[in-house]
Amino acid sequence: MVAAPRDLEQIKTWIRERGASRVELSSERKTTGQDALDEVLGGGLEAGSITTLEGAKGVGRTSLATSLVREETKRGRVAWVDGEGLLYPPALAQRGVDLSRLLLVRPKTEEGAIAAAEQIAASGGFGVVVISGLDVALTPVRMRRIQLATRTAGIATVLVLGEKTKISADLALVVRRRANQIVAETRRSRTGLVGRKVTLALAG
């Protein structure tokens, strides 16, 4: 079973016990596990960037995040800060996530969640960090802390958010359902990639 530390000391212990050595800073993009989306994004998510997955509950945001995590655990370690405590590790495993390479953090407080994300990034042992269930907690000050940690460590940070958020990110993907399909649209992008729609190969 994947560990689910709740505070900084437990996170440090997890990293130390598993010998999570620093990953080399790389400009290599992180595949989303969705070929059509990767093509639109020029190969995937940029290292050192923040991406938001926005939409209503149940539209496929978590499924898209899981697709990314599945692919990244084939190559290295991933951390997922689960602010709501809703993730079910066996379900992640069924979707192909290597739980031995996943650090699932369930913080006790909102501030603890932000501090955890900073600590994880600073460890240098993770290529991707996913943060979910913290919409209200992501104040401008906290976002600046996450942005600094992301850029300094050269990791890809993904925020799973609700609808119509005002979070500043390098790339915003809006996820919605259309009939029996899940569609992602590039809504905001610092590279000007806006309005591109992609049908995702995800289970509903």
trRosetta pair geometry for C-beta under 8 A, 3 or more apart (Angstrom, degrees):
i j d omega theta_ij theta_ji phi_ij phi_ji
1 89 6.2 104 -157 89 74 155
1 99 7.3 -76 -163 156 24 148
2 89 4.6 -169 28 -126 113 140
2 92 7.8 -12 -5 66 149 137
2 99 4.2 -117 -61 -170 104 104
2 100 7.8 -132 -96 -68 80 27
2 102 5.3 -27 -130 83 140 105
2 103 7.8 -176 -176 -114 107 20
2 104 5.1 75 131 7 126 120
3 10 8.0 -164 163 165 121 106
3 14 5.5 -171 92 -113 152 123
3 103 6.9 -21 72 -135 100 63
3 104 6.8 170 87 47 49 82
4 82 7.7 -42 -143 40 108 128
4 104 4.8 -35 -101 99 78 101
4 105 6.9 150 -161 -114 58 18
4 106 4.8 19 173 3 108 112
5 10 3.2 175 -147 121 112 115
5 11 4.9 177 101 -65 150 59
5 13 7.4 158 -103 54 139 98
5 14 5.5 -116 -30 -28 137 132
5 103 7.5 -20 22 -172 109 96
5 105 5.7 -29 70 -117 81 76
5 106 7.6 164 83 35 32 68
6 10 6.1 48 37 38 55 152
6 105 7.4 145 -96 -167 30 69
6 106 5.5 -33 -97 83 82 76
6 107 6.1 130 -162 -122 60 28
6 108 5.3 68 169 -42 109 88
6 112 7.6 13 165 152 65 145
7 10 5.3 93 57 12 69 103
7 11 7.2 -128 105 -7 35 92
7 107 7.3 99 -85 -133 45 70
7 108 6.6 -3 -71 1 89 114
7 112 6.3 -67 -115 -152 65 127
7 116 8.0 -133 -154 -80 23 107
8 11 5.4 -55 -148 35 35 114
8 12 6.3 36 155 -20 68 103
8 112 7.6 -132 -36 -151 84 84
8 115 6.1 -59 -70 131 118 117
8 116 6.6 -146 -86 -91 69 68
8 119 5.5 160 -135 -58 96 164
9 12 5.7 -51 -148 35 32 112
9 13 6.4 35 151 -20 64 105
10 13 5.5 -51 -148 35 33 114
10 14 6.5 39 151 -23 65 102
11 14 5.7 -51 -151 31 32 113
11 15 6.5 28 154 -15 65 106
11 103 7.3 76 -139 178 83 133
11 105 6.4 12 -92 -106 112 122
11 116 5.8 169 -63 -139 156 89
11 119 5.6 94 107 108 144 138
11 120 6.7 -89 -174 -69 133 84
12 15 5.9 -57 -150 38 31 109
12 16 6.1 28 155 -18 66 111
12 119 7.1 -80 -64 177 82 133
13 16 5.8 -58 -143 39 29 110
13 17 6.0 25 162 -18 67 110
14 17 6.2 -60 -144 37 23 106
14 18 6.4 -1 164 1 60 115
14 20 8.0 29 122 -17 74 131
14 103 5.8 117 135 -126 144 113
15 18 6.4 -76 -149 47 23 96
15 20 4.4 -74 -154 33 78 127
15 103 7.6 3 -70 -95 77 151
15 123 5.2 -103 -140 -147 156 149
15 125 5.9 152 -145 34 107 154
16 19 7.6 24 180 -70 31 40
16 20 7.9 -55 -51 23 21 89
18 77 7.9 115 123 -97 140 144
20 77 5.9 -38 -131 10 112 167
20 123 6.2 25 104 151 125 127
20 125 3.1 58 153 -169 106 158
20 126 7.3 -4 -175 -47 133 74
21 124 7.8 -47 151 107 42 101
21 125 6.2 122 67 -109 22 95
22 123 7.5 -161 -93 143 73 55
22 124 3.3 -5 -127 126 91 130
22 125 6.1 -79 -93 -69 35 60
23 26 7.6 -69 146 0 101 108
23 76 6.0 40 -97 -153 136 154
23 77 8.0 -151 -48 39 125 91
23 124 6.2 -164 28 165 64 72
23 125 6.4 114 -19 -140 88 25
23 126 7.2 -127 -1 46 129 10
23 127 5.5 -68 98 -69 174 85
25 47 7.4 142 -168 149 67 141
25 153 7.9 -168 -99 165 95 39
25 154 4.0 85 -137 38 93 169
26 47 5.8 148 85 -42 65 169
26 154 6.9 127 33 149 44 129
27 46 7.9 -28 -165 -156 66 82
27 47 5.9 -144 -131 42 27 122
28 47 6.4 61 61 -28 53 128
29 38 7.7 135 122 -150 131 93
29 41 7.3 160 -170 124 144 107
29 42 6.9 171 -67 103 162 81
29 43 4.0 121 50 108 147 104
29 44 3.7 146 142 63 108 93
29 45 6.1 149 -167 64 85 33
29 46 5.9 -44 -111 -90 85 42
29 47 7.1 -132 -99 -20 36 78
30 44 4.8 -149 80 144 37 130
30 45 4.5 -25 58 58 99 95
30 46 7.9 -58 15 30 86 6
30 47 6.9 115 -28 -69 97 71
30 68 6.7 53 139 -161 112 103
30 71 7.7 134 175 98 78 117
30 72 6.1 2 -158 -86 113 111
30 127 6.6 156 -96 142 122 111
30 128 5.8 119 -147 -77 158 117
30 156 4.6 -105 8 9 144 160
31 38 5.5 -9 -138 -99 77 137
31 43 7.4 -77 -86 165 72 62
31 44 4.4 -97 -89 -89 34 140
31 68 7.5 -179 105 -129 52 66
31 71 4.8 -100 87 151 104 155
31 72 7.8 -178 57 -62 75 69
32 37 5.0 -49 64 95 147 128
32 38 5.7 -163 28 -64 93 84
32 41 7.3 93 -16 26 124 149
32 44 5.7 179 -19 -133 74 84
32 45 6.6 101 -64 -23 89 97
32 64 6.9 -16 -176 -175 113 88
32 67 6.0 37 158 109 70 112
32 68 5.0 -41 -138 -85 55 90
32 71 7.2 100 129 24 10 147
33 67 3.6 -152 73 166 135 91
33 68 5.9 -137 3 -72 107 35
33 70 5.7 58 -92 67 152 107
33 71 4.3 -159 -69 -34 94 124
34 37 3.9 40 97 22 117 116
34 38 6.3 163 83 -18 60 85
34 64 7.2 -29 -25 -136 139 87
34 67 6.0 45 -38 142 92 151
34 184 7.9 98 105 17 164 141
34 198 7.2 111 141 137 129 134
34 200 5.3 -45 -130 -136 144 87
34 201 6.1 167 -128 33 85 85
34 202 7.5 -34 -90 -49 120 94
35 38 5.7 -56 -144 36 29 112
35 39 6.4 34 156 -25 64 104
35 201 7.7 24 24 10 88 130
36 39 5.8 -51 -154 28 30 114
36 40 6.9 28 151 -15 62 103
36 198 4.8 162 124 -160 109 114
36 199 6.8 6 89 61 163 62
36 200 7.4 -149 60 -99 117 45
36 201 7.6 124 11 -15 112 97
37 40 5.7 -54 -153 35 36 110
37 41 6.2 20 154 -7 69 113
37 184 6.0 23 -106 63 123 140
37 198 4.8 150 -84 111 72 161
37 200 6.5 14 -40 -99 124 90
38 41 5.8 -68 -143 49 30 103
38 43 5.8 -6 179 -165 93 18
38 44 4.9 -11 -128 -67 94 69
40 186 7.0 -157 147 -33 129 128
40 193 7.3 126 159 -174 88 129
40 196 5.0 161 -158 140 131 145
40 198 5.6 -120 -12 -59 147 132
41 44 5.8 68 98 -104 127 5
41 45 6.7 -25 163 -68 150 43
41 171 7.5 43 -127 -147 112 161
41 186 8.0 161 -83 -83 82 127
41 193 7.3 110 -112 147 55 166
45 49 6.3 -149 174 73 86 118
45 51 5.3 -85 -129 -24 124 146
45 68 7.3 27 -1 -135 133 132
45 128 8.0 85 75 -113 138 109
45 156 4.5 96 117 -151 122 140
45 158 7.2 -61 -121 -73 168 103
45 171 7.2 -145 -127 48 85 145
46 49 4.0 67 77 -4 101 137
46 156 6.8 152 86 -102 39 102
46 170 6.8 -85 52 127 124 151
46 171 7.8 132 18 -14 102 129
47 127 7.6 -63 -113 -164 103 86
47 154 5.1 19 157 172 111 79
47 155 6.6 -60 -154 -133 77 11
47 156 5.7 -79 -106 -51 44 86
48 150 6.3 118 -156 143 41 81
48 151 5.0 58 -163 -125 93 54
48 153 7.8 178 -98 77 68 56
48 154 4.8 -31 -65 -129 94 51
48 155 7.0 96 -71 41 39 30
48 156 7.6 -24 12 -77 27 55
49 150 7.0 -81 80 155 5 128
49 156 6.1 -1 58 -123 78 73
49 157 7.4 -147 103 37 41 75
49 170 4.0 -80 -160 48 104 158
49 171 6.6 42 156 4 130 103
50 146 6.9 81 -100 127 137 109
50 147 6.2 -68 -25 -101 139 75
50 150 5.6 40 -61 148 91 179
50 157 4.8 -21 -109 75 75 105
50 158 7.8 166 -159 -86 55 27
50 159 6.6 22 -177 -9 100 109
50 169 4.5 -116 109 -139 99 84
50 170 5.3 128 53 7 63 93
50 171 7.7 -180 96 34 49 69
51 156 7.0 4 5 -177 111 96
51 157 7.3 168 26 89 66 53
51 158 5.1 -19 71 -111 96 73
51 159 7.2 -176 92 25 46 72
51 169 6.1 105 -123 170 18 130
51 170 6.6 -52 -72 65 60 90
51 171 4.6 -16 -114 72 85 101
51 172 7.5 170 -162 -86 59 28
51 173 6.6 19 178 -1 105 105
52 158 7.6 147 -99 -163 23 57
52 159 4.7 -27 -109 70 74 101
52 160 7.9 154 -160 -91 61 18
52 161 5.3 -17 -165 15 109 126
52 165 6.7 -134 -176 71 151 137
52 167 5.7 135 -83 82 147 126
52 169 4.5 -172 -16 -8 102 166
52 171 7.4 -170 27 97 65 55
52 172 4.7 -8 59 -119 107 74
52 173 6.9 -175 90 32 57 65
53 61 4.5 139 133 -151 114 92
53 64 5.7 177 -136 80 144 128
53 65 6.0 -132 19 -57 160 97
53 158 6.4 25 -12 -179 106 103
53 159 7.1 -174 24 89 69 49
53 160 5.0 -18 64 -112 108 64
53 161 6.8 151 73 26 52 71
53 173 5.4 -17 -110 73 61 104
53 175 5.8 16 -176 -14 89 125
53 184 8.0 -53 -135 -126 88 116
54 61 7.3 -167 57 -105 1 129
54 161 4.9 -21 -102 78 76 99
54 162 7.0 9 -152 102 76 21
54 163 6.3 105 168 -111 95 36
54 164 7.8 143 178 -14 130 23
54 165 5.7 -138 -118 19 124 110
54 172 6.0 4 -1 -172 126 99
54 173 6.9 163 22 84 77 47
54 174 5.0 -37 76 -106 99 64
54 175 6.8 160 73 17 42 77
54 187 7.1 -45 48 21 131 148
55 59 4.4 -97 146 60 133 142
55 60 7.3 -5 87 53 156 71
55 61 5.1 -177 51 -56 109 112
55 162 7.5 -95 78 -160 24 34
55 163 6.1 26 -146 -79 21 79
55 174 5.9 121 -68 -170 91 62
55 175 4.0 -89 -19 67 151 77
55 176 5.6 -163 -131 -70 123 62
56 59 5.2 95 63 -27 77 120
56 162 7.1 34 -107 -155 38 75
56 163 5.5 3 -64 -42 67 118
56 176 7.5 59 22 -114 94 77
57 162 7.5 -24 -44 -114 77 88
59 175 5.2 148 113 120 114 93
59 176 5.3 -48 -166 -124 141 34
59 177 5.1 -134 -140 -26 81 88
59 182 6.8 133 161 -133 69 96
60 63 4.6 -56 -156 43 68 120
60 64 5.8 71 144 -26 86 96
60 175 5.1 -134 77 168 93 128
60 177 6.9 132 -11 -70 114 82
60 182 3.9 83 -56 -142 171 139
60 200 6.8 153 158 67 146 143
60 202 5.5 109 -153 99 121 150
60 204 7.4 -69 -82 -128 103 49
61 64 6.0 -59 -155 34 28 108
61 65 6.5 26 151 -15 64 107
61 160 5.1 123 149 -152 119 99
61 161 7.8 -140 -155 46 153 40
61 175 4.9 169 -77 51 70 145
62 65 5.4 -52 -146 39 36 113
62 66 6.1 41 152 -23 67 105
62 87 7.9 -171 -156 -97 128 87
62 132 7.0 54 -100 -127 92 157
62 160 6.3 54 -82 -149 64 153
63 66 5.6 -52 -147 35 30 114
63 67 6.6 39 150 -25 62 101
63 95 8.0 -148 -141 -136 72 154
63 182 7.1 -69 75 -140 137 175
63 200 8.0 131 109 125 114 141
63 202 4.6 103 138 -174 130 132
63 203 6.6 -150 -142 61 136 68
64 67 5.5 -46 -152 27 35 116
64 68 6.8 35 150 -16 62 101
64 173 7.5 -133 142 111 160 141
64 175 6.1 -143 -7 -95 144 146
64 182 7.7 -159 -55 144 103 137
64 184 6.7 101 -107 -75 152 133
64 200 6.4 -65 -94 -145 102 162
64 202 6.4 -62 -71 -79 66 152
65 68 5.7 -54 -156 35 35 112
65 69 6.3 33 149 -18 68 107
65 80 7.9 106 153 -123 122 117
65 130 5.3 103 -169 -141 120 142
65 132 7.0 131 116 -64 179 127
65 158 5.9 164 -122 126 97 141
65 160 5.4 -44 -51 -73 149 123
66 69 5.5 -53 -144 39 35 112
66 70 6.2 44 154 -27 66 102
66 92 6.2 -144 -136 -126 112 80
66 95 5.3 19 154 110 129 153
66 97 6.6 -86 -163 -52 85 123
67 70 5.7 -48 -148 29 28 116
67 71 6.8 22 156 -13 60 105
67 95 7.8 -87 -77 162 54 122
67 200 7.9 -147 -12 -173 166 121
67 202 6.5 -90 -51 -98 135 104
68 71 6.1 -62 -155 37 30 106
68 72 6.3 20 155 -14 67 112
68 128 6.7 -169 146 -167 108 158
68 130 7.5 138 85 -75 123 123
68 158 6.5 109 88 -41 161 164
69 72 5.8 -60 -142 41 31 107
69 73 6.2 29 161 -21 67 107
69 78 5.0 162 -141 131 84 166
69 80 6.6 -1 -106 -64 144 122
69 92 7.3 -41 102 -157 138 116
69 97 5.4 4 119 -113 107 116
69 102 6.8 47 179 -107 120 116
69 128 6.9 -155 -101 102 62 139
69 130 6.4 -52 -70 -19 114 143
70 73 6.3 -61 -149 33 23 106
70 74 7.4 32 149 -28 57 99
70 95 6.0 -103 -75 127 132 89
70 96 4.3 52 -148 94 125 104
70 97 5.0 -92 -92 -76 69 65
70 98 8.0 112 -144 -4 52 70
71 74 5.9 -48 -168 15 38 116
71 75 7.7 7 149 2 63 105
72 75 6.1 -73 -163 45 44 98
72 76 6.4 -51 171 59 80 80
72 78 4.9 98 100 -68 125 122
72 127 5.9 -157 -161 79 118 116
72 128 4.7 -53 -138 12 171 137
73 76 7.4 -100 -120 72 30 36
73 77 7.4 33 -116 -122 70 28
73 78 5.5 -74 -67 5 84 118
73 97 5.6 85 21 -159 154 64
73 98 3.9 -174 147 40 122 97
73 101 4.2 148 -149 81 91 125
73 102 6.0 -30 -97 -56 134 88
74 98 6.9 137 -73 -10 45 129
75 127 7.2 -13 97 20 110 157
76 101 6.8 159 140 -170 27 130
76 126 7.3 151 135 -139 110 39
76 127 4.9 86 80 -5 138 121
77 101 4.9 -139 -104 -172 59 82
77 102 7.5 174 -157 -81 69 25
77 103 6.7 39 177 -11 112 101
77 125 5.7 3 56 143 142 87
77 126 4.9 -83 101 -103 97 71
77 127 7.2 133 65 9 57 79
78 101 6.5 63 17 130 79 90
78 102 5.5 -18 70 -112 92 70
78 103 7.2 -163 97 28 45 74
78 126 6.2 103 -121 -155 23 103
78 127 7.1 -47 -86 57 69 78
78 128 4.8 -14 -123 71 94 100
78 129 7.4 173 -166 -87 65 35
78 130 7.1 25 172 -2 109 101
79 102 7.6 140 -101 -165 29 55
79 103 4.3 -22 -110 70 80 108
79 104 7.9 177 -158 -77 55 25
79 105 6.5 20 -175 -9 100 113
79 117 7.9 163 112 -118 131 58
79 120 4.5 -94 47 -162 175 148
79 126 4.9 -24 -9 -130 102 163
79 128 7.6 -174 35 98 62 57
79 129 4.8 -9 68 -117 100 80
79 130 7.3 -171 98 30 53 66
80 87 6.7 68 125 -48 138 171
80 102 6.5 -4 5 -169 109 103
80 103 7.3 167 24 86 61 56
80 104 5.3 -13 65 -113 100 67
80 105 7.0 -178 88 25 47 74
80 129 7.7 171 -84 -163 33 51
80 130 4.5 -8 -116 65 78 107
80 131 7.9 179 -161 -76 50 31
80 132 7.2 -3 -175 9 94 106
81 105 4.7 -23 -110 70 64 114
81 107 6.6 10 -162 -14 99 112
81 113 5.3 116 172 -160 127 90
81 116 5.6 142 -112 97 121 124
81 117 5.5 -57 -32 -70 155 92
81 120 7.6 -144 -54 1 108 151
81 129 7.0 25 -8 179 102 97
81 130 7.0 -168 28 95 66 55
81 131 4.5 -3 61 -113 112 74
81 132 7.2 165 87 26 64 59
81 134 7.4 -4 117 -22 113 137
82 85 5.7 107 127 -85 109 31
82 86 6.7 -152 -175 37 113 60
82 87 4.7 -105 -112 7 144 117
82 104 6.1 9 -8 -172 124 90
82 105 6.6 165 20 77 74 52
82 106 5.2 -28 71 -92 102 75
82 132 6.0 -5 -121 62 53 100
82 133 6.3 45 -178 23 50 134
83 107 6.9 -18 -110 45 61 102
83 110 7.3 37 -143 -111 117 67
83 113 5.3 20 -97 -114 94 157
83 131 7.1 48 -29 -179 110 77
83 132 6.1 -149 22 97 92 50
83 133 3.2 -165 69 93 95 98
83 134 4.0 168 -62 -56 162 85
83 137 7.0 -158 -140 21 147 142
84 132 6.9 -63 14 121 101 91
84 133 3.3 -142 -20 -131 92 147
85 106 5.0 65 -100 -145 88 121
85 133 7.7 -145 3 123 48 174
86 133 6.9 153 11 -73 109 140
87 91 7.8 -144 -174 60 63 111
87 92 6.7 24 -179 -45 106 123
87 104 6.3 -139 88 -147 139 129
87 132 7.7 108 -49 62 112 138
88 91 4.3 60 86 10 105 115
88 92 7.1 174 88 -14 54 84
89 92 5.4 -54 -148 34 39 114
89 93 6.4 40 155 -21 70 102
89 99 5.8 66 -171 -119 111 130
89 102 7.8 168 -129 89 99 139
89 104 6.6 -112 -81 -18 105 162
90 93 5.5 -51 -149 35 36 115
90 94 6.5 41 151 -23 65 101
91 94 5.6 -48 -150 31 35 115
91 95 6.8 25 152 -10 63 106
92 95 5.9 -66 -156 42 33 105
92 97 4.1 -34 158 40 95 141
92 99 6.8 114 95 -82 114 93
92 102 7.1 17 134 -39 148 178
93 96 7.7 128 -176 -7 32 8
93 97 5.9 -85 -85 64 37 82
93 99 5.4 -30 -81 -35 104 116
95 203 7.9 -134 -112 29 108 127
97 102 5.9 31 163 -50 116 143
98 101 4.6 34 100 24 110 108
98 102 6.9 159 90 -22 57 94
99 102 5.2 -62 -140 35 43 115
103 120 7.0 -178 90 -123 143 122
103 126 7.2 -83 27 -87 125 133
105 113 7.5 142 120 -127 117 68
105 116 5.0 159 165 169 157 148
105 120 7.5 -115 -27 -57 148 135
107 110 7.6 119 107 -93 130 13
107 112 3.8 170 -171 107 117 106
107 113 4.0 -155 38 -70 153 69
107 115 8.0 133 -127 53 140 88
107 116 5.4 -139 -75 -13 122 142
108 112 5.3 49 50 29 73 165
109 112 4.2 102 55 1 81 107
109 113 7.1 -136 97 -10 48 81
110 113 5.6 -49 -156 26 35 114
110 114 6.9 30 150 -14 65 101
110 134 6.4 134 -138 -141 87 101
110 136 7.8 -74 -116 91 145 86
110 137 3.7 -158 -157 -121 122 132
111 114 5.8 -52 -152 36 38 109
111 115 6.2 36 151 -16 68 108
111 137 8.0 -145 -53 -160 43 118
112 115 5.6 -56 -143 41 32 111
112 116 6.1 39 154 -27 65 105
113 116 5.6 -51 -148 31 29 115
113 117 6.7 31 153 -19 62 102
113 131 7.1 108 166 -147 111 109
113 134 5.6 -164 121 -95 155 141
113 137 6.6 58 61 125 132 160
114 117 5.8 -51 -153 32 34 111
114 118 6.6 33 150 -17 64 104
114 134 7.9 155 -60 -175 79 152
114 137 7.1 -150 -44 149 107 116
114 142 4.9 -91 -114 -151 148 111
114 145 6.1 61 175 88 116 138
114 146 6.8 -96 -145 -60 87 97
115 118 5.6 -54 -151 36 34 113
115 119 6.3 35 152 -20 67 106
116 119 5.7 -55 -146 37 31 111
116 120 6.2 32 156 -20 66 107
117 120 5.8 -54 -146 36 29 112
117 121 6.4 28 156 -17 63 107
117 129 6.0 116 -145 162 86 145
117 131 5.9 -7 -91 -80 135 128
117 146 5.8 -7 120 -113 141 94
117 149 6.6 132 129 85 86 157
117 157 7.5 63 -169 -132 120 126
118 121 5.9 -58 -149 38 29 109
118 122 6.1 26 156 -18 65 111
118 145 6.1 -48 -78 160 122 107
118 146 7.4 -107 -69 -94 78 52
118 149 4.7 -137 -122 -84 64 149
119 122 5.7 -59 -145 39 28 111
119 123 6.6 40 153 -34 63 100
120 123 5.8 -46 -156 17 31 116
120 125 8.0 -94 -167 57 65 87
120 126 5.7 -9 168 23 97 146
120 129 5.6 126 108 -106 132 129
121 124 8.0 40 161 -62 40 42
121 126 7.3 -81 -95 62 40 110
121 129 6.3 -63 -70 -24 86 152
121 149 3.8 104 75 164 156 107
121 150 6.3 -88 -127 -75 146 41
121 152 7.2 90 145 69 118 96
121 153 4.2 -147 179 -11 87 154
121 155 5.8 -133 -129 22 88 139
121 157 7.6 -22 -87 -74 123 117
122 149 6.6 -70 -47 -141 78 102
122 152 7.8 4 -96 100 68 126
122 153 6.7 -114 -78 -75 29 120
123 126 6.8 57 74 1 110 94
124 153 6.2 -155 -94 -142 62 99
126 129 5.9 79 122 -64 135 85
126 155 6.3 30 102 -123 80 142
127 155 5.9 172 -171 -133 30 86
127 156 6.8 17 150 23 72 92
128 155 6.4 173 -89 -178 24 99
128 156 5.0 -20 -109 69 78 96
128 157 7.7 160 -160 -88 55 31
128 158 6.9 9 -172 -2 101 109
129 150 7.7 -127 45 -100 122 88
129 155 5.9 54 -1 135 98 141
129 156 7.6 174 28 89 63 50
129 157 5.0 -15 68 -113 97 77
129 158 7.3 -180 92 27 49 69
130 157 7.8 162 -87 -162 29 53
130 158 4.7 -20 -111 69 74 104
130 159 7.9 166 -160 -82 55 24
130 160 6.7 32 -178 -20 99 106
131 134 5.8 -46 161 30 105 129
131 146 7.6 -65 -6 -132 160 142
131 157 6.9 8 0 -175 108 98
131 158 7.2 172 25 88 66 53
131 159 5.2 -19 69 -110 99 68
131 160 7.1 -165 92 20 47 76
132 159 7.6 151 -83 -165 48 46
132 160 3.8 -2 -107 53 95 122
133 160 7.4 14 -22 82 55 106
134 137 4.3 -61 -172 50 89 119
134 138 5.7 99 124 -42 95 93
134 159 7.8 -90 62 -148 100 98
135 138 6.4 -66 -163 17 24 109
135 161 5.3 113 -100 -143 95 83
135 162 5.2 -2 -92 9 156 104
135 165 6.5 -123 -145 -104 102 122
137 142 6.6 -54 146 82 75 172
138 142 5.6 -132 -142 89 43 121
138 143 5.5 66 178 -66 91 94
138 146 7.7 -29 -136 1 99 146
138 159 7.1 52 -92 -148 159 143
138 161 7.9 -61 22 -101 151 118
138 167 5.8 2 121 -104 140 119
139 142 4.8 89 51 12 77 103
139 143 6.9 -140 93 -8 37 88
140 143 5.6 -55 -144 36 30 113
140 144 6.5 34 156 -23 64 101
141 144 5.9 -53 -155 30 31 111
141 145 6.9 32 148 -18 62 103
142 145 5.5 -51 -155 32 39 115
142 146 6.5 36 149 -17 68 103
143 146 5.5 -53 -148 38 37 110
143 147 6.1 40 152 -22 68 105
143 167 6.4 -178 -108 -149 140 88
143 168 6.3 109 152 47 147 92
144 147 5.5 -51 -144 37 32 114
144 148 6.3 34 156 -21 64 104
145 148 5.9 -54 -148 34 28 110
145 149 6.4 25 155 -15 63 108
146 149 5.8 -57 -148 39 31 110
146 150 6.1 34 154 -23 66 109
146 157 6.3 165 171 164 104 166
147 150 5.7 -56 -146 35 29 114
147 151 6.3 18 162 -11 65 109
147 168 7.9 -12 -71 95 138 106
148 151 6.2 -61 -144 41 26 103
148 152 6.0 24 160 -18 64 114
149 152 6.0 -58 -140 39 25 110
149 153 6.0 8 167 -4 63 116
149 157 7.9 84 91 -62 96 144
150 153 6.5 -71 -146 45 19 98
150 155 5.8 -104 -144 65 63 84
150 156 7.8 42 -156 -133 106 14
150 157 4.4 -81 -104 -7 125 128
151 154 7.4 27 -175 -71 30 45
159 167 6.4 -98 98 134 157 163
159 169 6.9 -134 32 -91 123 137
161 165 4.6 -25 153 -30 142 157
161 167 6.3 -149 -83 10 164 141
162 165 6.3 122 67 -55 68 104
167 172 7.9 144 77 -97 90 114
169 172 5.5 119 65 -65 122 80
169 188 6.9 110 65 90 87 119
170 189 7.2 23 152 -147 56 56
170 190 5.0 -59 -148 8 66 120
170 191 8.0 38 175 -14 89 90
171 186 6.9 -55 -163 -140 95 96
171 188 7.1 169 -152 92 29 67
171 189 5.1 20 -113 -110 73 82
171 190 7.4 -86 -59 12 62 80
171 191 7.9 -9 -82 20 98 100
171 193 7.3 -6 -122 68 104 116
172 186 7.3 111 77 -163 59 52
172 187 4.4 -57 101 64 110 101
172 188 3.9 44 23 41 119 93
172 189 7.2 -128 28 -57 68 60
173 184 4.8 -4 -177 -171 112 111
173 185 7.0 146 -158 68 60 36
173 186 6.2 -35 -101 -96 68 51
173 187 7.0 157 -114 7 15 91
174 184 7.0 149 74 -156 43 55
174 185 4.8 -21 59 60 97 93
174 187 4.6 74 -20 -41 110 128
175 182 6.6 0 -170 -178 98 99
175 183 7.3 160 -151 84 51 45
175 184 5.2 -21 -96 -99 74 78
175 200 7.9 -11 -133 -4 102 146
176 182 7.7 168 87 -153 29 58
176 183 5.7 -22 66 64 76 92
176 185 7.6 -4 16 3 105 109
177 180 8.0 -19 -170 -130 101 13
177 181 7.1 148 -158 81 61 44
177 182 6.0 -39 -101 -100 64 61
177 183 7.4 131 -125 17 15 84
177 204 7.9 57 -117 -129 121 102
178 181 5.2 -23 69 68 84 97
178 182 7.8 148 24 -105 74 14
178 183 5.0 25 3 -9 119 129
178 199 8.0 -90 55 -107 121 95
180 204 7.0 -71 -167 -64 74 138
181 199 5.2 -35 -180 -145 134 108
181 200 7.6 141 177 45 84 65
182 199 7.3 114 74 -160 49 60
182 200 4.7 -46 92 55 100 111
182 202 4.9 -36 48 57 145 118
182 204 7.0 174 -43 -98 111 67
183 197 5.8 0 -178 -170 115 101
183 198 6.9 155 -157 78 66 40
183 199 5.6 -38 -99 -98 78 58
183 200 6.9 -179 -99 1 22 87
184 197 7.3 161 84 -151 43 53
184 198 5.2 -16 61 61 90 94
184 200 5.7 68 -10 -46 105 117
185 195 7.0 -16 -174 -141 103 26
185 196 6.9 165 -151 81 59 42
185 197 4.7 -18 -98 -97 88 76
185 198 7.6 171 -81 18 42 67
186 189 5.6 0 176 -39 115 127
186 193 5.0 -58 161 129 159 89
186 194 5.6 -135 115 -119 99 29
186 195 6.6 -39 73 24 87 25
186 196 4.6 27 20 45 117 89
187 194 6.8 13 176 -141 17 84
188 194 6.8 11 -107 -104 25 104
189 192 6.1 -66 94 37 105 12
189 193 4.1 -51 101 54 171 77
189 194 5.6 -153 24 -61 104 73
193 196 6.2 -37 175 4 88 127
